Amino acid sequence: MTATFHRHKPWAQCPSIAAGTLVTLLSFLSQSCSKPMPTCDASYNPERVKRGIPILPSDWKCEYTSRGKQEWDPPTNKFGTPRHGWKIVSSYDGVIYEECDGFLSGETYSYVNADVSETREAGIVVYFDYDAEHNGKDPWRYDYTDKNNDSRDVSRAEANQLLMSWGLPPI
């Protein structure tokens, strides 16, 4: 007696089941994947103005986009001069959840560790957290890095005082 092994392949016997299953699977996957990046260029500035977030100048270019982050840079970023040096907009599932703006003092310092030796600038990174705002919490955070590469949180008043001492407008 010869035994024959048969694999059960219901989709092979009924192509409409296979097609329906494939459509359902593709539909599920497309819904579970992140939505495209939201519009966060200069056309979003009215929303920024409402919240007091630094605007994105219309001549800035998106230099980097990856995994829900966009980095915007000015057309000329003169190292060693006080300036608004960059903006990063972070989003998830098509919704912006954070913006951070880098303001640089123009004051340079040497940074050296085991892997890197480079010239950096003192500055302030200003964070705005949309989720915190939505939940009634303070959405602002200010991180100051000095010429010794020491970072610390500062208050809005301290951040504005530093910005104005560099000849930049307050936030």
N, C-alpha and C positions, 0 to 999 in steps of 0.2 A: 504494500500500500504506500502510495506517495502522498506526502502531506504538502500542501501549498500554502505559503504565507501571503496573505493579502493585507495591505495597509488600507485602512478606512480613509477615504478622501472624499468627503461629501461635496466639497467645492468643485472637485473635478467632475462629478456627476451632474452638478447643477451650477453652471456658470453665473446665473443671476444671483445666487447666494454669495459667490466669491466677489462679484462686482459690488453688491450691496454692502458686504463687510468691508471692502476696501474703501468705499465712499464714506462709510461711517467712521472708519479709522482715520482717514485723511481729514474729515471734518473735525473730529475730536482734537487731532494734533494741531490743526491750524488755529483752533480756539484756545488751546493751552499754551501756544507759543506767544512770546511777547509781541505786543502791537508795535507798529512803527514809531520811531521817535516823534514826539510832538513838535509842532512848530515853535521854536524857541529863538528864532533870529530877531532882528530889530523890530519886526512886526508885533512881537510880544511885549514891546516896551511899555505900552499903556498899562498892562498888568503889573509890570515892575514898578512903574511910577506910583500906582495905587498903594503899593506895599513899602515904598521907599528903597527898593532894591536898585543898585546901580544899573543904569541902562546899558544896552549893548549898542555901541555906535554902528551906524549903518554901513560903514566902510570896513568893519572887521570881517575876517574870513574864518570859517570853520576849518581849522587845521587838522583836527583829529576827531574821529568818531569811532566808538567801539563800545559794545555792550551797555548801551544806555547812557553813554557819556559823550558830550560834545565839548571840545575845547575851542574857544574863540580867541583869536589874537589880533592885535592891531596891525595895520599894514606895515608900520615901522615900529619896532620895539627897541628903542635906543638904550642899550645896556649902560648903566651908570647915570641915568637921568630919572628923576622922580616921574612916575607914570602909573596909570591903570594898565597893568601888563597882561592880564588874561582874565577870561571868564570860563568857568566850567559849569555846564548844565547837566544834571543827572536826572534820568527818568527811568520809570519801570512801567511796563505794560501801557505805554502811551501817555503816562501822566508824569509831569515834572514833580520831583520830590525835593530837590535841593539845587541851589545855585551857590557858587563860590567865586569870589572875585579877588584877584591878586593885585595889591597895590605895592609898588616898589619904591623905596626911598631914594635910590640912586647911590646909596652908600655901599660900597663893595667891601668884601672881606674874602680871605683865602680859607677854603674848607679842605681839610686833608684828613683822610682816614686810610685804612689798609688798602682799600680798593680804588679810591678816587682822590684826585687833587684838582680842585677847580675854584674859580672865582664865583662867588654868589653875591646876592644883594639882600640887605635887610628889607623887611616888608611886613605887611599885614594881609592876612587872608580873612575875608569877610564871608561868613556863611549865612545863608537864609534857608531854613528848613520848613517847607510847605506843610509837611505832616504836623509838625509842632504847632504851626499857626492854626491849622484845621482843628487841632485838639485843645486850643485855648492856651497853649504854652508859649513862652518866649521863643520866637523862631530864630533869633540872632545869636551868632557867636563870632568872636573876633580873636584871631590868633596872631600874635606878634612874634617875629623872629628878628633878633638883634644882630649886630655885626660880630658877635661872639658865637653865633649859631644857636643861641639859647632861645627856646620858644616858650611862650606863656600866653594864657588867656588874658585879655584885657577887656575893660568895660567899653561901652560905646563912646563915652566921653573921652577916655584915654585914646581910643582909636582915632577919633576926630581930631584930638589935639595933635597926635603924631602926623596925621595926614596934612593938617594945616601947616605944621612946622616944615613939611617937605614941599609946601606950595601947592598941595592938591586940595580939592574941595572936600568938605566933610560929607559924611554919609547921611 
